[in-house]
């Protein structure tokens, strides 16, 4: 399988992701951008491609994002007892 990257980046009006196909639409929240990137990733699996989701840290490094279930609880909170 080919490994490709999908980077979640901030925009002036929200968040988007960059993939090998270009930039996604801008989403109003980080969470929506990650969910859209995960959907894109699932569509790439059919093409025998593994997608690595990354985000930029404050020093400009691209770091792999853990699973969405690790980041967000079923109630929509951060998974940290409501603390951001």
CNS distance restraints for C-alpha pairs under 8 A (distance, minus, plus):
assign (resid   1 and name CA) (resid  48 and name CA) 5.33 0.50 0.50
assign (resid   1 and name CA) (resid  49 and name CA) 5.31 0.50 0.50
assign (resid   1 and name CA) (resid  50 and name CA) 6.40 0.50 0.50
assign (resid   2 and name CA) (resid  48 and name CA) 6.71 0.50 0.50
assign (resid   2 and name CA) (resid  49 and name CA) 4.69 0.50 0.50
assign (resid   2 and name CA) (resid  50 and name CA) 5.95 0.50 0.50
assign (resid   3 and name CA) (resid  49 and name CA) 5.72 0.50 0.50
assign (resid   3 and name CA) (resid  50 and name CA) 4.66 0.50 0.50
assign (resid   3 and name CA) (resid  51 and name CA) 5.76 0.50 0.50
assign (resid   3 and name CA) (resid  52 and name CA) 7.09 0.50 0.50
assign (resid   4 and name CA) (resid  19 and name CA) 7.85 0.50 0.50
assign (resid   4 and name CA) (resid  20 and name CA) 7.38 0.50 0.50
assign (resid   4 and name CA) (resid  49 and name CA) 6.84 0.50 0.50
assign (resid   4 and name CA) (resid  50 and name CA) 6.17 0.50 0.50
assign (resid   4 and name CA) (resid  51 and name CA) 4.90 0.50 0.50
assign (resid   4 and name CA) (resid  52 and name CA) 6.20 0.50 0.50
assign (resid   5 and name CA) (resid  19 and name CA) 6.34 0.50 0.50
assign (resid   5 and name CA) (resid  20 and name CA) 7.49 0.50 0.50
assign (resid   5 and name CA) (resid  51 and name CA) 5.51 0.50 0.50
assign (resid   5 and name CA) (resid  52 and name CA) 4.83 0.50 0.50
assign (resid   5 and name CA) (resid  53 and name CA) 6.09 0.50 0.50
assign (resid   5 and name CA) (resid  54 and name CA) 7.17 0.50 0.50
assign (resid   6 and name CA) (resid  17 and name CA) 6.27 0.50 0.50
assign (resid   6 and name CA) (resid  18 and name CA) 5.48 0.50 0.50
assign (resid   6 and name CA) (resid  19 and name CA) 4.68 0.50 0.50
assign (resid   6 and name CA) (resid  20 and name CA) 7.61 0.50 0.50
assign (resid   6 and name CA) (resid  37 and name CA) 7.00 0.50 0.50
assign (resid   6 and name CA) (resid  51 and name CA) 6.54 0.50 0.50
assign (resid   6 and name CA) (resid  52 and name CA) 6.01 0.50 0.50
assign (resid   6 and name CA) (resid  53 and name CA) 4.88 0.50 0.50
assign (resid   6 and name CA) (resid  54 and name CA) 6.20 0.50 0.50
assign (resid   7 and name CA) (resid  17 and name CA) 5.20 0.50 0.50
assign (resid   7 and name CA) (resid  18 and name CA) 5.11 0.50 0.50
assign (resid   7 and name CA) (resid  19 and name CA) 6.74 0.50 0.50
assign (resid   7 and name CA) (resid  53 and name CA) 5.84 0.50 0.50
assign (resid   7 and name CA) (resid  54 and name CA) 4.73 0.50 0.50
assign (resid   7 and name CA) (resid  55 and name CA) 5.54 0.50 0.50
assign (resid   7 and name CA) (resid  56 and name CA) 7.72 0.50 0.50
assign (resid   7 and name CA) (resid  62 and name CA) 7.79 0.50 0.50
assign (resid   8 and name CA) (resid  15 and name CA) 6.95 0.50 0.50
assign (resid   8 and name CA) (resid  16 and name CA) 5.80 0.50 0.50
assign (resid   8 and name CA) (resid  17 and name CA) 4.30 0.50 0.50
assign (resid   8 and name CA) (resid  18 and name CA) 6.60 0.50 0.50
assign (resid   8 and name CA) (resid  33 and name CA) 6.99 0.50 0.50
assign (resid   8 and name CA) (resid  34 and name CA) 6.93 0.50 0.50
assign (resid   8 and name CA) (resid  37 and name CA) 7.85 0.50 0.50
assign (resid   8 and name CA) (resid  53 and name CA) 7.31 0.50 0.50
assign (resid   8 and name CA) (resid  54 and name CA) 6.09 0.50 0.50
assign (resid   8 and name CA) (resid  55 and name CA) 4.92 0.50 0.50
assign (resid   8 and name CA) (resid  56 and name CA) 7.33 0.50 0.50
assign (resid   9 and name CA) (resid  15 and name CA) 5.78 0.50 0.50
assign (resid   9 and name CA) (resid  16 and name CA) 5.65 0.50 0.50
assign (resid   9 and name CA) (resid  17 and name CA) 5.92 0.50 0.50
assign (resid   9 and name CA) (resid  18 and name CA) 7.58 0.50 0.50
assign (resid   9 and name CA) (resid  55 and name CA) 6.36 0.50 0.50
assign (resid   9 and name CA) (resid  56 and name CA) 6.73 0.50 0.50
assign (resid  10 and name CA) (resid  14 and name CA) 6.06 0.50 0.50
assign (resid  10 and name CA) (resid  15 and name CA) 4.51 0.50 0.50
assign (resid  10 and name CA) (resid  16 and name CA) 6.51 0.50 0.50
assign (resid  11 and name CA) (resid  15 and name CA) 5.24 0.50 0.50
assign (resid  11 and name CA) (resid  16 and name CA) 6.86 0.50 0.50
assign (resid  11 and name CA) (resid  26 and name CA) 7.27 0.50 0.50
assign (resid  13 and name CA) (resid  26 and name CA) 7.19 0.50 0.50
assign (resid  13 and name CA) (resid  27 and name CA) 7.95 0.50 0.50
assign (resid  13 and name CA) (resid  28 and name CA) 6.79 0.50 0.50
assign (resid  14 and name CA) (resid  26 and name CA) 5.89 0.50 0.50
assign (resid  14 and name CA) (resid  27 and name CA) 5.42 0.50 0.50
assign (resid  14 and name CA) (resid  28 and name CA) 4.51 0.50 0.50
assign (resid  14 and name CA) (resid  29 and name CA) 5.80 0.50 0.50
assign (resid  14 and name CA) (resid  30 and name CA) 7.31 0.50 0.50
assign (resid  15 and name CA) (resid  26 and name CA) 5.35 0.50 0.50
assign (resid  15 and name CA) (resid  27 and name CA) 5.12 0.50 0.50
assign (resid  15 and name CA) (resid  28 and name CA) 6.33 0.50 0.50
assign (resid  15 and name CA) (resid  29 and name CA) 6.07 0.50 0.50
assign (resid  15 and name CA) (resid  30 and name CA) 5.63 0.50 0.50
assign (resid  15 and name CA) (resid  33 and name CA) 5.89 0.50 0.50
assign (resid  16 and name CA) (resid  23 and name CA) 6.93 0.50 0.50
assign (resid  16 and name CA) (resid  24 and name CA) 5.60 0.50 0.50
assign (resid  16 and name CA) (resid  25 and name CA) 6.10 0.50 0.50
assign (resid  16 and name CA) (resid  26 and name CA) 4.72 0.50 0.50
assign (resid  16 and name CA) (resid  27 and name CA) 5.97 0.50 0.50
assign (resid  16 and name CA) (resid  33 and name CA) 5.56 0.50 0.50
assign (resid  17 and name CA) (resid  23 and name CA) 5.92 0.50 0.50
assign (resid  17 and name CA) (resid  24 and name CA) 5.48 0.50 0.50
assign (resid  17 and name CA) (resid  25 and name CA) 7.98 0.50 0.50
assign (resid  17 and name CA) (resid  33 and name CA) 6.60 0.50 0.50
assign (resid  17 and name CA) (resid  34 and name CA) 7.84 0.50 0.50
assign (resid  17 and name CA) (resid  37 and name CA) 6.48 0.50 0.50
assign (resid  18 and name CA) (resid  22 and name CA) 5.61 0.50 0.50
assign (resid  18 and name CA) (resid  23 and name CA) 4.54 0.50 0.50
assign (resid  18 and name CA) (resid  24 and name CA) 6.37 0.50 0.50
assign (resid  19 and name CA) (resid  23 and name CA) 6.41 0.50 0.50
assign (resid  19 and name CA) (resid  24 and name CA) 7.91 0.50 0.50
assign (resid  26 and name CA) (resid  33 and name CA) 7.62 0.50 0.50
assign (resid  27 and name CA) (resid  32 and name CA) 6.09 0.50 0.50
assign (resid  27 and name CA) (resid  33 and name CA) 5.59 0.50 0.50
assign (resid  28 and name CA) (resid  32 and name CA) 7.18 0.50 0.50
assign (resid  28 and name CA) (resid  33 and name CA) 7.96 0.50 0.50
assign (resid  29 and name CA) (resid  33 and name CA) 6.49 0.50 0.50
assign (resid  30 and name CA) (resid  34 and name CA) 6.25 0.50 0.50
assign (resid  31 and name CA) (resid  35 and name CA) 6.18 0.50 0.50
assign (resid  32 and name CA) (resid  36 and name CA) 6.11 0.50 0.50
assign (resid  33 and name CA) (resid  37 and name CA) 6.09 0.50 0.50
assign (resid  34 and name CA) (resid  38 and name CA) 6.10 0.50 0.50
assign (resid  34 and name CA) (resid  68 and name CA) 7.74 0.50 0.50
assign (resid  35 and name CA) (resid  39 and name CA) 6.30 0.50 0.50
assign (resid  35 and name CA) (resid  68 and name CA) 7.80 0.50 0.50
assign (resid  36 and name CA) (resid  40 and name CA) 6.23 0.50 0.50
assign (resid  37 and name CA) (resid  41 and name CA) 6.06 0.50 0.50
assign (resid  37 and name CA) (resid  53 and name CA) 7.46 0.50 0.50
assign (resid  38 and name CA) (resid  42 and name CA) 6.25 0.50 0.50
assign (resid  38 and name CA) (resid  53 and name CA) 7.87 0.50 0.50
assign (resid  39 and name CA) (resid  43 and name CA) 6.44 0.50 0.50
assign (resid  40 and name CA) (resid  44 and name CA) 6.43 0.50 0.50
assign (resid  41 and name CA) (resid  45 and name CA) 6.54 0.50 0.50
assign (resid  41 and name CA) (resid  50 and name CA) 7.34 0.50 0.50
assign (resid  41 and name CA) (resid  51 and name CA) 5.45 0.50 0.50
assign (resid  42 and name CA) (resid  46 and name CA) 7.37 0.50 0.50
assign (resid  43 and name CA) (resid  47 and name CA) 7.49 0.50 0.50
assign (resid  44 and name CA) (resid  48 and name CA) 6.67 0.50 0.50
assign (resid  44 and name CA) (resid  49 and name CA) 5.43 0.50 0.50
assign (resid  44 and name CA) (resid  50 and name CA) 7.02 0.50 0.50
assign (resid  44 and name CA) (resid  51 and name CA) 7.27 0.50 0.50
assign (resid  45 and name CA) (resid  49 and name CA) 5.12 0.50 0.50
assign (resid  45 and name CA) (resid  50 and name CA) 6.12 0.50 0.50
assign (resid  45 and name CA) (resid  51 and name CA) 7.88 0.50 0.50
assign (resid  52 and name CA) (resid  64 and name CA) 6.82 0.50 0.50
assign (resid  53 and name CA) (resid  64 and name CA) 5.73 0.50 0.50
assign (resid  53 and name CA) (resid  65 and name CA) 5.61 0.50 0.50
assign (resid  54 and name CA) (resid  62 and name CA) 5.85 0.50 0.50
assign (resid  54 and name CA) (resid  63 and name CA) 5.14 0.50 0.50
assign (resid  54 and name CA) (resid  64 and name CA) 4.20 0.50 0.50
assign (resid  54 and name CA) (resid  65 and name CA) 5.17 0.50 0.50
assign (resid  55 and name CA) (resid  62 and name CA) 5.38 0.50 0.50
assign (resid  55 and name CA) (resid  63 and name CA) 5.46 0.50 0.50
assign (resid  55 and name CA) (resid  64 and name CA) 6.50 0.50 0.50
assign (resid  55 and name CA) (resid  65 and name CA) 6.55 0.50 0.50
assign (resid  56 and name CA) (resid  60 and name CA) 5.58 0.50 0.50
assign (resid  56 and name CA) (resid  61 and name CA) 5.44 0.50 0.50
assign (resid  56 and name CA) (resid  62 and name CA) 4.44 0.50 0.50
assign (resid  56 and name CA) (resid  63 and name CA) 6.18 0.50 0.50
assign (resid  57 and name CA) (resid  61 and name CA) 5.47 0.50 0.50
assign (resid  57 and name CA) (resid  62 and name CA) 6.36 0.50 0.50
assign (resid  57 and name CA) (resid  63 and name CA) 6.89 0.50 0.50
assign (resid  66 and name CA) (resid  70 and name CA) 6.52 0.50 0.50
assign (resid  66 and name CA) (resid  71 and name CA) 7.23 0.50 0.50
assign (resid  67 and name CA) (resid  71 and name CA) 6.69 0.50 0.50
assign (resid  68 and name CA) (resid  72 and name CA) 5.99 0.50 0.50
assign (resid  69 and name CA) (resid  73 and name CA) 6.29 0.50 0.50
assign (resid  69 and name CA) (resid  74 and name CA) 7.92 0.50 0.50
assign (resid  70 and name CA) (resid  79 and name CA) 6.95 0.50 0.50
assign (resid  71 and name CA) (resid  78 and name CA) 5.77 0.50 0.50
assign (resid  71 and name CA) (resid  79 and name CA) 5.96 0.50 0.50
assign (resid  72 and name CA) (resid  76 and name CA) 5.90 0.50 0.50
assign (resid  72 and name CA) (resid  77 and name CA) 5.65 0.50 0.50
assign (resid  72 and name CA) (resid  78 and name CA) 4.53 0.50 0.50
assign (resid  72 and name CA) (resid  79 and name CA) 4.99 0.50 0.50
assign (resid  73 and name CA) (resid  77 and name CA) 5.40 0.50 0.50
assign (resid  73 and name CA) (resid  78 and name CA) 5.99 0.50 0.50
assign (resid  73 and name CA) (resid  79 and name CA) 4.65 0.50 0.50
assign (resid  77 and name CA) (resid  81 and name CA) 7.41 0.50 0.50
assign (resid  77 and name CA) (resid  82 and name CA) 5.32 0.50 0.50
assign (resid  77 and name CA) (resid  83 and name CA) 7.84 0.50 0.50
assign (resid  78 and name CA) (resid  82 and name CA) 5.81 0.50 0.50
assign (resid  78 and name CA) (resid  83 and name CA) 6.56 0.50 0.50
assign (resid  78 and name CA) (resid  84 and name CA) 6.03 0.50 0.50
assign (resid  79 and name CA) (resid  83 and name CA) 7.87 0.50 0.50
assign (resid  80 and name CA) (resid  84 and name CA) 7.06 0.50 0.50
